[in-house]
Amino acid sequence: MNIDLREGLVEVPGGLPTFASAGLEERARAIGTIASDSYEYLADLLGFRPQAQVLVVSEDDWPKVSEVPLYGLPNASNGTLVVAGTEAPFWSSFVEMAGPDAGAELATVYGATDGAIQLGPFMDLIAVHEVAHLFHEGSQHFPRLWLQELFANVGLHAWVAERVPDQLTTLLTLPRLGATASPDSFECRTRDDFERKYITMGGPNYVWYQFRLQVEAAALYDRAGSAVVRRLFEAFRLDDAALAGRLDAEVDPGLAAFSLGF
């Protein structure tokens, strides 16, 4: 975890080390509370506690701390969760994705007093998705990127369902509506596209995939409950001994020996 990323930011008290751009301390407290509680929830489910810090930053500070260039796309890497502290311009594409007939429902769930659609409350919940990534990073390598993302989404859904169930409508409405957008609207449309262009695809295209995964995460939780978070995490987990055993049986005994000493 790179603590140098905190330079120039303001520390905000909370369960996890949380730092904010000047003027965003209140937003950082709210997001830090979500991140901290979901961290403890997932730690209890998975049985360990990785390093973690939360950075809630302005658009100006974003390039200094985030490996993802697009402002407003939450991300986590090497123990650091980075979240936008203000409404990001590209979030408006989510409303377009939901389609013209969704306006009334979006206004009911995400409407502000001035009539504008504000997606901050939805995006704050996505911090939990990124917290989940901190748990598998370095300890679990899923065989497909979509499984990695589904793990983070089901962790998010389970936390909301069990800790803040009154927020389920906030979490699910936008993904449900956005997931119905026509695949023809996007350059990347297939599972293979997602694997090949995971890093390079445009933000709205990536979010369309995430909406579909969030809808599936909700269905998976409804079928299997929170225990499925750990089952999915463990399903592809190989410690060094298990990996060596598989290499010995399926590839080459010499490579198995090498893997243990490498």
Summary of the structure (lengths in Angstrom):
residues: 262
radius of gyration: 19.3
end to end distance: 24.2
largest distance: 68.0
contacts: 819
relative contact order: 0.11
helix: 61%
strand: 8%
